[in-house]
Structures are given as C-alpha cells and as structure tokens.
Amino acid sequence: MTQRRLIMPIIIATIVLASAQIVSANDSDGDGTDDQYDDFPHDPCADTDTDGDGLPDTVVSGCTSNSIVAYTSFEDPFTNGAKYYDTGNKSVSRHLWNNANEPHVSHNKSTGDEMGFTLYYTSTGGVGLTDGDFFGTANYTGTVGNFTEGAQGYQMGDVDGTTTLSLDSVAADSMSLDIFVQGGSSNSYEASDNLIIRFVGSTSTVELVNVTGATGTGNNGGFATYMGVWTSFSSDISSQGIGNLEIEFTSNSQTESVYIDNVAFTSTSQLVEDTDDDNDGWDDVDENSCGTDPLDSNEIPIDSNGNGVCDAIEGDDFDGDGIPNDSDPDDDNDGYDDEYDAFPLDPTEWDDADGDGIGSNADTDDDGDGWSDSEEVDCMTEPSSAFSVPDDSDGDGICDIVDADDDNDMVNDENDCAPFDASISELDCDGVCGGNNTVDECGICGGSGISEGACDCD
C-alpha cells in the first residue's frame, strides 16, 4: 500500500492542560546544562548526580518545579522512509518486535534514557501489518508539520486489526502526551475505527480518550475532533498507583494514522539533595571537615578506631584505649565515667568531696572541716563529710575520744570527777570534789605541804 501523506502547517490544540512546552533539544529542562551532561535532563532543579544513585548532588535553592520521572519522545532509532512488516501469522494475536532496517515498534529501556514500550497486535480477521505499513518510530513531518518534542514521534498507521502500544510501568502524580490524527476527511474513519488512550493503574484506570468513527459518540465526538492538529492531553494519576499508559488503535485504511509524541510522567514530590555525593559511606559535610573530597569515592577519611568519626577531627586519646576522648565515656580509664569523674583526665583521682580542687585520694582533709582524714578516722567521724566533725571540748586540736584531758585542767579524765569542766577537779583524798587541794604526788598522806587533817592516815 502507498501511505497518503497530508502536508499542512503545525497547529496545536489543548485538552485539560496548555499545549506542550517545546524547548531546546540540547537542554530539555532549560536549566543551562545540555542534556548530554545533565543527569536530570527533565528537571530544572538539578543537573549532577556524581554517584548515580538517583539523588542530585545539589538542588537549586527555592526550586519547586515538578520533576519528570519518566518520558519518551520516541527518539529511538528508526529507518527513514521504510515500512514495518510483521513476519508472523496475521491470524494470531501477539506482541510484535523490531525487525532489522525497519522502524522500531518496541523499545527496551536498558538501551536508552527514554521509557521502554511494547506493541501488541490483536487480530480481527484482517491482514494486520503483514502487508507492510508505516508503523512505529517516524521522523516524517510532511503530515504533522513538526513533532512537539525532538525530531521524531510514533506513528500507528493502517493496522487492519487492533494494536495496543503500552509504555513501561511507572508511578507518578500526573501524565501528559500529544497526539495528531491524520485523515483526508472525517469520512475516512468508519464506525469500526476506534482510538482509546488510558492509564491502567494498579488500583483504577483513567481514560483520556475514547472515540469511535468519524463523528461518533465518544468522549470527544469522534476522530474529526482531533484531525489535522496536535492536541495535548493530561491527567492526574496520583491515586491510580503504578501502571501503564496504553494507546489502543483500530483501523483498516492507509489514510488512517495517529501520531504520538512528548509523553511525560511528572511527580510533585521535590528532589532530595544527596548527602553523600560519591557514595563512599561518608557524609559530604564530614568529608569536608576530614579534608577529603566528597566527590571522589577513592578518597575516604581515615578512621583508625572505626567509630564513624575521622581521626582528623576526633581529637586525643588520653588513655590510649583506641577510643578518642570525644567518644570515650571514661577518658582516663579509672573506672569512673567522665560524667561523674571530678578529674576525668587523672586516673588516680575521681572525687573531690570538699571542692577544693584537690582529689580526695591526695587531699589530707577530704571534707575540708579542718580535721585530717586520719584524725577523723581516729575520732570515729566521717572524713568525707563536713557535717561529721570530731568533738574537741578544750579546743586543743585533739578530739575528746582520744584526748586524755578533755578539759585541759592538767588532770587526766580518769582522775577528774568533772572531766569536761576545768574549774572543778578531785585532787585530794577526801572523796569530796572541789577545793584547791594539791595531789600528794608522793602518795603519802601528810607529806610536805599537805594538811594532815585532809586525810585519814590511819
């Protein structure tokens, strides 16, 4: 068959959204970085992903543009001016695949940046594409004027059956595409001709177009509605879940063709900046502090003890246990955590009971009450408590419990009838406490200076 090509200027109509944006083929998102160097060619908020993890090294401050998560403008290779021939059985419904030196009817995502797609043929008793038709990727602009994105599009021509173009699965918030319906006149489409464009999601299906015949009763009144103009469609698919865009076309004439271009799926979720640009396991901020290059995975900070803090910033290791001071709970390794250690860098000290700056181990008066620790031990008071102080009745610096003369009246307590009253003492032998008698140091009653009447010497 010879395809009828209708030459006309390009006209773009709009359904739901404004007409598709046409930008430089070298800089699709207009961010100043050519697509060949742009890791996010369809998102103006970012352009570099050093480690290829899908997260941008930086995100333009204040940028809120929706990002394109998947797209195709059918720039896949094709053979100019050639037809596609189905070499299979025209009576069997099946997937159709690419043939050498013919337009591509399917595309594997692994071989390019654009979305992959497959073509399924459903037999209706006709010859299908076995007779050779203009079908698949195309760059002929005599009919459409120009493609809306890039130099190519996808043509679904004289099917003699039904074909369904299905794009790869995607999850997005919205989708858009442009279509152009070719026809010499509206009468070239019969009642059996049908075009359905739908997004089939995991939870529900959204139908954008469903037209039948030249002026049928479809949602837009038949093929005539779209004939001879590029028309842009868009739809919210945020609640449909992951799914596939399907374009189903039924026709049986060489003058009946539908062109598709500029398919895009967008997300309203904003890009998140990558905190580890070279994916070496070290945060970019940490690498800058450690003196290594955050964009070079071969430059990794030295972390001798493996605690996640590089040696360059973690400081000294006082006790030499391999744990730096800033992460060691016990810097001096004395068994007392720094939080409770009055001397965290002195393994011989950890307490300062009186707060005088001298550790309790070295301090001779731990509680600062004026009594040495050894004296308090002898006096049976608490050396580390300033509220536990030895009694010293005569103030001679010797606590009562060890002082032989508590009132310091020169009479030992064991011979003093009033050991805590220096004005009273039993010094004579009359058994009466009081008076200014002197002791008979010789132990003989009536000795020198002692009144005989004071003692019974019998």
For each residue, the residues with C-beta under 8 A, 3 or more apart:
1: 131 132 133 158 254
2: 254
3: 133 134 157 158 254 257
4: 184 254 255
5: 140 142 143
6: 142 143 182 183 184 228
7: 142 143
8: 11 143 145 228
9: 145
10: 144 145 146 230
11: 8 145 228 229 230
12: 19 20 148 178 229 230 231 232
13: 19 226 229 230 231 232
14: 17 18 19 231 232
15: 208 220 231 232 233 234
16: 232 233 234 235
17: 14 176 232 233 234
18: 14 232
19: 12 13 14 148 178 230 232
20: 12 148 149 176 178 230 232 262
21:
22: 148 149
23: 27 28 29 30
24: 27 28 30
25: 28 35 150 151
26: 34 35 36
27: 23 24 30 31 32 33 34 35 38 41
28: 23 24 25 35 38 41 42
29: 23 38 40 41 42 43 44 68
30: 23 24 27 44
31: 27 38 43 44 45 47 60
32: 27
33: 27 37 38 47
34: 26 27 37 38
35: 25 26 27 28 38 41
36: 26
37: 33 34 47
38: 27 28 29 31 33 34 35 41 47
39: 46 47 48 49 52 56
40: 29 43 45 46 47 49 56 67 271
41: 27 28 29 35 38 113
42: 28 29 67 68 71 264
43: 29 31 40 46 65 67 68 271
44: 29 30 31 60 63 65
45: 31 40 56 59 60 63 64 65 67 270 271
46: 39 40 43 49 56 57 58 59 60 63 271
47: 31 33 37 38 39 40 56
48: 39 56 57 58
49: 39 40 46 52 53 54 55 56 57 274
50: 57 274 277 278 279 295
51: 274 276 277 278 279 297
52: 39 49 279
53: 49 274 279
54: 49
55: 49 271 272 273 274
56: 39 40 45 46 47 48 49 59 271 273 274
57: 46 48 49 50 273 274 277 295
58: 46 48 273
59: 45 46 56 63 270 271 272 273
60: 31 44 45 46 63
61:
62:
63: 44 45 46 59 60 270
64: 45 270
65: 43 44 45
66: 173 174 266 267 268
67: 40 42 43 45 266 267 269 270 271
68: 29 42 43 71 264 265 266
69: 170 171 172 265 266 267
70: 115 168 170 172 264 265
71: 42 68 114 115 262 263 264 265
72: 75 107 114 115 117 167 263
73: 114 147 149 150 152 153 261 262 263
74: 114 137 150 152 153 154 260 261
75: 72 112 114 137 150 151 152
76: 104 107 112 114 137 152
77: 104 137
78: 82 103 104 136 137 138 139 152
79: 82 101 102 103
80: 139
81: 140
82: 78 79 101 102 103
83: 102 103 132 133 134 135
84: 99 102 103 105 129 132 133 134 135 136
85: 99 102 129 130 131 132
86: 90 96 121 128 129 130
87: 99 130
88: 92 94 96 130
89: 92
90: 86 123 126 127 128 130 161
91: 123 125
92: 88 89 123
93: 120 121 122 123
94: 88 120 121
95: 106 118 119 120 121
96: 86 88 105 106 119 120 121 129 163
97: 105 106
98: 102 104 105 106 136
99: 84 85 87 102
100:
101: 79 82
102: 79 82 83 84 85 98 99 136
103: 78 79 82 83 84 134 135 136 137 138 155
104: 76 77 78 98 107 136 137
105: 84 96 97 98 119 135 136 137
106: 95 96 97 98 116 117 118 119
107: 72 76 104 111 112 114 115 116 117
108: 111 116
109: 112 114 115 116 168
110: 116
111: 107 108
112: 75 76 107 109
113: 41
114: 71 72 73 74 75 76 107 109
115: 70 71 72 107 109 167 168 170 263
116: 106 107 108 109 110 167 168
117: 72 106 107 154 165 166 167 168
118: 95 106 165 166
119: 95 96 105 106 136 163 164 165 166
120: 93 94 95 96 163 164 166
121: 86 93 94 95 96 128 129 159 161 162 163
122: 93 161 162 163 164
123: 90 91 92 93 126 128 161
124: 160 161 162 250
125: 91 161
126: 90 123 159 160 161 252
127: 90 130 131 160
128: 86 90 121 123 131 159 160 161
129: 84 85 86 96 121 132 133 135 159 160 161 163
130: 85 86 87 88 90 127
131: 1 85 127 128 160
132: 1 83 84 85 129
133: 1 3 83 84 129 157 158 159 254
134: 3 83 84 103 138 140 155 157 158 257
135: 83 84 103 105 129 155 156 157 158 159 163
136: 78 84 98 102 103 104 105 119 154 155
137: 74 75 76 77 78 103 104 105 152 153 154 155
138: 78 103 134 152 153 154 155 259
139: 78 80 147 151 152 153
140: 5 81 134 143 155
141: 144 145 146 147
142: 5 6 7
143: 5 6 7 8 140 180 182 257 259
144: 10 141 147 153 180 182 230 259
145: 8 9 10 11 141 230
146: 10 141
147: 73 139 141 144 150 151 152 153 259 261 262
148: 12 19 20 22 153 178 230 232 261 262
149: 20 22 73 178 261 262
150: 25 73 74 75 147 261
151: 25 75 139 147
152: 73 74 75 76 78 137 138 139 147 261
153: 73 74 137 138 139 144 147 148 180 259 260 261
154: 74 117 136 137 138 165 259 260 261
155: 103 134 135 136 137 138 140 257 258 259
156: 135 159 163 165 247 249 257 258 259 260
157: 3 133 134 135 251 254 256 257
158: 1 3 133 134 135 251 252 253 254 256 257
159: 121 126 128 129 133 135 156 162 163 249 250 251 252
160: 124 126 127 128 129 131 251 252
161: 90 121 122 123 124 125 126 128 129 250 252
162: 121 122 124 159 194 248 249 250
163: 96 119 120 121 122 129 135 156 159 248 249
164: 119 120 122 246 247 248 249
165: 117 118 119 154 156 246 247 248 249 260
166: 117 118 119 120 244 245 246
167: 72 115 116 117 170 244 245 246 263
168: 70 109 115 116 117 244
169: 242 243 244
170: 69 70 115 167 242 243 244 245 265
171: 69 241 242 243
172: 69 70 175 237 238 265 266 267
173: 66 236 237 238 266 267 268 269
174: 66 234 235 236 237 238 265 266 268
175: 172 199 234 235 237 245 263 264 265 266
176: 17 20 232 233 234 235 262 263 264 266
177: 197 232 233 234 245 260 261 262 263 264
178: 12 19 20 148 149 230 231 232 233 260 261 262
179: 197 209 226 230 231 233 258 259 260 261
180: 143 144 153 226 228 229 230 231 258 259 261
181: 195 223 226 227 228 257 258 259
182: 6 143 144 227 228 255 256 257 258 259
183: 6 186 188 189 223 224 227 228 255 256
184: 4 6 188 255
185: 188
186: 183 189 214 215 222 223 224 227
187: 214
188: 183 184 185 214 253 255 256
189: 183 186 193 213 214 222 223 224 251 256
190: 193 213 214 252 253
191: 212 213 216
192: 213 250 252
193: 189 190 212 213 223 250 251 252 253 256
194: 162 210 211 212 248 249 250
195: 181 209 210 211 223 247 248 249 250 258
196: 207 209 210 246 247 248
197: 177 179 207 208 209 210 233 245 246 247 248
198: 205 206 207 208 210 245 246 248
199: 175 205 206 208 235 237 240 243 244 245 246
200: 205 243 244 246
201: 204 205 206 237 240 241 242 243
202: 240 241 242 243
203: 239 240 241
204: 201 239 240 241
205: 198 199 200 201 240 243
206: 198 199 201 235 236 237 240
207: 196 197 198 210 219
208: 15 197 198 199 233 235
209: 179 195 196 197 218 219 220 233
210: 194 195 196 197 198 207 218 219
211: 194 195 216 218 219 220 221 222 223 225 226
212: 191 193 194 216 217 218 222
213: 189 190 191 192 193 216 222 223
214: 186 187 188 189 190 222 223 224
215: 186 221 222 224
216: 191 211 212 213 221 222 223
217: 212 221 222
218: 209 210 211 212 221 222
219: 207 209 210 211
220: 15 209 211 225 226
221: 211 215 216 217 218 224 225
222: 186 189 211 212 213 214 215 216 217 218 225
223: 181 183 186 189 193 195 211 213 214 216 226 227
224: 183 186 189 214 215 221 227
225: 211 220 221 222
226: 13 179 180 181 211 220 223 229 231
227: 181 182 183 186 223 224
228: 6 8 11 180 181 182 183
229: 11 12 13 180 226
230: 10 11 12 13 19 20 144 145 148 178 179 180 261
231: 12 13 14 15 178 179 180 226
232: 12 13 14 15 16 17 18 19 20 148 176 177 178 262
233: 15 16 17 176 177 178 179 197 208 209
234: 15 16 17 174 175 176 177
235: 16 174 175 176 199 206 208
236: 173 174 206 239
237: 172 173 174 175 199 201 206 240 243 265
238: 172 173 174 268
239: 203 204 236
240: 199 201 202 203 204 205 206 237 243
241: 171 201 202 203 204
242: 169 170 171 201 202
243: 169 170 171 199 200 201 202 205 237 240
244: 166 167 168 169 170 199 200
245: 166 167 170 175 177 197 198 199 263
246: 164 165 166 167 196 197 198 199 200
247: 156 164 165 195 196 197 258 260
248: 162 163 164 165 194 195 196 197 198
249: 156 159 162 163 164 165 194 195 258
250: 124 159 161 162 192 193 194 195
251: 157 158 159 160 189 193 256 257
252: 126 158 159 160 161 190 192 193 256
253: 158 188 190 193 256
254: 1 2 3 4 133 157 158
255: 4 182 183 184 188
256: 157 158 182 183 188 189 193 251 252 253
257: 3 134 143 155 156 157 158 181 182 251
258: 155 156 179 180 181 182 195 247 249
259: 138 143 144 147 153 154 155 156 179 180 181 182
260: 74 153 154 156 165 177 178 179 247 263
261: 73 74 147 148 149 150 152 153 154 177 178 179 180 230
262: 20 71 73 147 148 149 176 177 178 232
263: 71 72 73 115 167 175 176 177 245 260
264: 42 68 70 71 175 176 177
265: 68 69 70 71 170 172 174 175 237
266: 66 67 68 69 172 173 174 175 176
267: 66 67 69 172 173
268: 66 173 174 238
269: 67 173
270: 45 59 63 64 67
271: 40 43 45 46 55 56 59 67
272: 55 59
273: 55 56 57 58 59
274: 49 50 51 53 55 56 57 277 284
275: 283 284 285
276: 51 279 280 281 282 283 284 294
277: 50 51 57 274 284 294 295
278: 50 51 293 294 295 296 297 299
279: 50 51 52 53 276 297
280: 276 287 297 299 300
281: 276 300
282: 276 286 287 290 292 294 300 301 310
283: 275 276 286 287
284: 274 275 276 277 287 288 294
285: 275 288 289
286: 282 283 289 290 301 310
287: 280 282 283 284 290 292 293 294 299 301
288: 284 285 291 294
289: 285 286 310 312 313
290: 282 286 287 301 302 310 312 313
291: 288 301 312
292: 282 287 296 299 300 301 310
293: 278 287 296 299
294: 276 277 278 282 284 287 288
295: 50 57 277 278
296: 278 292 293 299
297: 51 278 279 280 300
298:
299: 278 280 287 292 293 296
300: 280 281 282 292 297
301: 282 286 287 290 291 292 310 311 312
302: 290 310 311 312
303: 306 307 308 309 310 311
304: 311 322
305: 322 323 324
306: 303
307: 303 314 323 324 327
308: 303
309: 303 313 314 324 326 327
310: 282 286 289 290 292 301 302 303 313 314
311: 301 302 303 304 314
312: 289 290 291 301 302
313: 289 290 309 310
314: 307 309 310 311 324 326 327
315: 324 325 326
316: 324 325
317: 320 321 322 323 324 325 328
318: 325 328 331 332 345
319: 328 330 331 332 333 347
320: 317
321: 317 328 333
322: 304 305 317
323: 305 307 317 327 328
324: 305 307 309 314 315 316 317 327 328
325: 315 316 317 318 328 331
326: 309 314 315
327: 307 309 314 323 324
328: 317 318 319 321 323 324 325 331 338
329: 337 338 339
330: 319 333 334 335 336 337 338 341 344
331: 318 319 325 328 338 344 345
332: 318 319 341 343 344 345 346 347
333: 319 321 330 347
334: 330 341 346 347 348 349 350
335: 330 350
336: 330 340 341 350
337: 329 330 340 341
338: 328 329 330 331 341 344
339: 329
340: 336 337 350
341: 330 332 334 336 337 338 344 350
342: 349 350 351 352 359
343: 332 346 349 350 352 359
344: 330 331 332 338 341
345: 318 331 332
346: 332 334 343 349 350 359
347: 319 332 333 334
348: 334 359 361 362
349: 334 342 343 346 352 359 360 361 362
350: 334 335 336 340 341 342 343 346 359
351: 342 359 360 361
352: 342 343 349 355 356 357 358 359 360 363
353: 360 363 366 367 368 384 385
354: 363 365 366 367 368 369 386
355: 352 368
356: 352 363 368
357: 352
358: 352 362 363
359: 342 343 346 348 349 350 351 352 362 363
360: 349 351 352 353 363 366 384
361: 348 349 351
362: 348 349 358 359
363: 352 353 354 356 358 359 360 366 373
364: 372 373 374
365: 354 368 369 370 371 372 373 383
366: 353 354 360 363 373 383 384
367: 353 354 376 382 383 384 385 386 388
368: 353 354 355 356 365 386
369: 354 365 376 386 388 389
370: 365 389
371: 365 375 376 379 381 383 389 390 399
372: 364 365 375 376
373: 363 364 365 366 376 377 383
374: 364 377 378
375: 371 372 378 379 390 399
376: 367 369 371 372 373 379 380 381 382 383 388 390
377: 373 374 380 383
378: 374 375 399 401 402
379: 371 375 376 390 391 399 401 402
380: 376 377 390 401
381: 371 376 385 388 389 390 399
382: 367 376 385 388
383: 365 366 367 371 373 376 377
384: 353 360 366 367
385: 353 367 381 382 388
386: 354 367 368 369 389
387:
388: 367 369 376 381 382 385
389: 369 370 371 381 386
390: 371 375 376 379 380 381 399 400 401
391: 379 399 400 401
392: 395 396 397 398 399 400 403
393: 400 403 406 407 420
394: 403 405 406 407 408 422
395: 392
396: 392 403 408
397: 392
398: 392 402 403
399: 371 375 378 379 381 390 391 392 402 403
400: 390 391 392 393 403 406
401: 378 379 380 390 391
402: 378 379 398 399
403: 392 393 394 396 398 399 400 406 413
404: 412 413 414
405: 394 408 409 410 411 412 413 416 419
406: 393 394 400 403 413 419 420
407: 393 394 416 418 419 420 421 422
408: 394 396 405 422
409: 405 416 421 422 423 425
410: 405
411: 405 415 416 425 427
412: 404 405 415 416
413: 403 404 405 406 416 419
414: 404
415: 411 412 426
416: 405 407 409 411 412 413 419 425 426
417: 424 425 426 433
418: 407 421 423 424 425 426 433
419: 405 406 407 413 416
420: 393 406 407
421: 407 409 418 424
422: 394 407 408 409 425
423: 409 418
424: 417 418 421 433 434
425: 409 411 416 417 418 422 433
426: 415 416 417 418 431 432 433 434
427: 411 435 437 438 439
428: 432 435 437 438 439 440 454 455
429: 440 445 454 455
430: 437 454 455
431: 426
432: 426 428 435
433: 417 418 424 425 426
434: 424 426
435: 427 428 432
436:
437: 427 428 430 454
438: 427 428 449 450
439: 427 428
440: 428 429 443 444 445 447 450 455
441:
442: 447 448
443: 440
444: 440 447
445: 429 440 450 452 454 455 456 457
446: 450 452 455 457
447: 440 442 444 450
448: 442
449: 438
450: 438 440 445 446 447 454 455
451: 454
452: 445 446 455 457
453:
454: 428 429 430 437 445 450 451
455: 428 429 430 440 445 446 450 452
456: 445
457: 445 446 452
458:
